[in-house]
């Protein structure tokens, strides 16, 4: 599954659960205006669900991505999405966690760890039969469909 395919599908999920978007501060420079996934990418970024990178060789989820972004002295960072790249399971899990944070509107004192734990406890995120998540493997469309369905079911339940 590519990042473009994920963006198009996950944008439908956040629309279904009613997440509001914010106006993005900067435009993505590597997704052309007429591209079929452009509105989905913009929607996910404006909702705060999908991180972007200011350097094309640093993955948005890399442990040093925030520090590297601060080093960009150009004033206006060049935001890149890399839509043709393969979506990794950790990238999908992070976008899902960010969406969960927004959807459940964490109470004061709640943490991201609470949201990630909630995703695992309610069965939205599970590992392979041996219990390992294998987050550095590519995400498949089947894994996406399964997790998105379980995510929507959990979001629609009363809290």
N, C-alpha and C positions, 0 to 999 in steps of 0.2 A: 504494500500500500504506500503510495507516495504522500508527501505532505500536502500536496494539492487535493488529492482524493480525500484525505482526512479532513482538511479544512471545509470542503464542501459538505461532507456528511455531518461533521460535528456542529457546523453552523445551524443545521436543521435541528439538532438536539437542543442547543441553547435557545433557539427560537421557540421550540415546543415548551420548554420550561419557563419561558418568559424573562430571560435575563436582559436587562437594559444595556445598551452600549454607551460608551463615552466617545467624544470626538478624539480621534487619534492625534497626537502631537505632531507626528511626522509621517510622511508618506513612505510606503514601502517602495524601494527603488528597483527591485528585480522582478516585480510582477506587473506586466504591462496593463494599462488602463482597460483594454478590451479583452483581457484574458478571462476565460470561462470561470475561473475560481476567484477572481479579484474581489468581488463583493463578499464572498465567504471569508476570505483572508482578512479583509478590513473589519468585518463583523467580529471575528474572533479576537483580533488584536484590540479593537475598541472596547470590547467587553472585559478585557484584562485576562482572557483565558489563554491566549497564545503568545508566548514571548518571541521576540525577534532578536537578531544579532546585528551588531554594528560592524563586525568584521566577518567576511565570508568564510574564513577558515576556522572560526571558533563557534562550536555548537552552542545554541542558546542555553542548553542545560548543563554545559561544562562547568565544573566547579569554579573556574576562574573567569567566567564570562562577564560577571558584573565588574570585576576589577579591570578587565581588558577594555570594557566599554568606557570606563572613566578615563582611560588613557587617550581616547580619541580627541585630539585637539582641534578638530575641524569646526567646532561650534555646532553645526547641525550634523548629527551622526547620519551615516548612510545606513538605513535599515534594510536588511536583507532577510528574505524568507526561505529561499532555496526549496521551492515547491516541488521540483523534480526529484529531490533526494528521497530516499527510502525513510519512512517513519519508523523510528525505533519504539519498542515497547515502553521504554522509560519516558519518551517524549509524550506518548499517548497517556501514560499514567499521570504525568505532571499536568497536562491539559485537563484531564478528568478531575484531578485533585483541585485545581484552580476553579473549575466550574462548580465542584461540590462546595468549596468554600463560599462562593457567591450564592449558590442556590439555597444552601441551608442557613445562610446569613449567621455565621458563627456568633454566639453570644459574647458579651464582654468577658475577657479572660480566656476565651476559646483559642485554640492554636491550630496551626496547619497540621501539626502532628495528630490532633484530634480528628481532623477531617480525613487524613490518610488512614488512620486506624479505623474510622467509621466505614470507609470504602472496603477495607478488608473484612471487618467484622460482619458487614451486611452481605458479603458475598459478591460485591461488584467486581473487585479485583481478587483473583486467585492465581496461584501458580500452576505449574505443570503438575502431573501426578506425584512427583517427588516433593512438591511444596515449594520449589524454587521458582522465582518470578522470571528469571533470565531477561532482565530489562535491557540488555544490550543487543538483543535479537530484533530483527525486523518484525513489525506488527503486521499481521495478515488481515485481510478483509473479514474473514470469519471471526477472528478474535475481536476485531472492532465491533462487528454486528452483535456478537454475544454480549460483550461488555456494555455497549450502548443500550441494548435492550434492558439489561439488568439495572443500569444507571437510571434510565427513565422510569422503570418500575419503582425504584427506591425514592426517586424525587417526587413521585405522584402519591406516595403514602403519607398520611397525616403524621405530623410530629407531635 
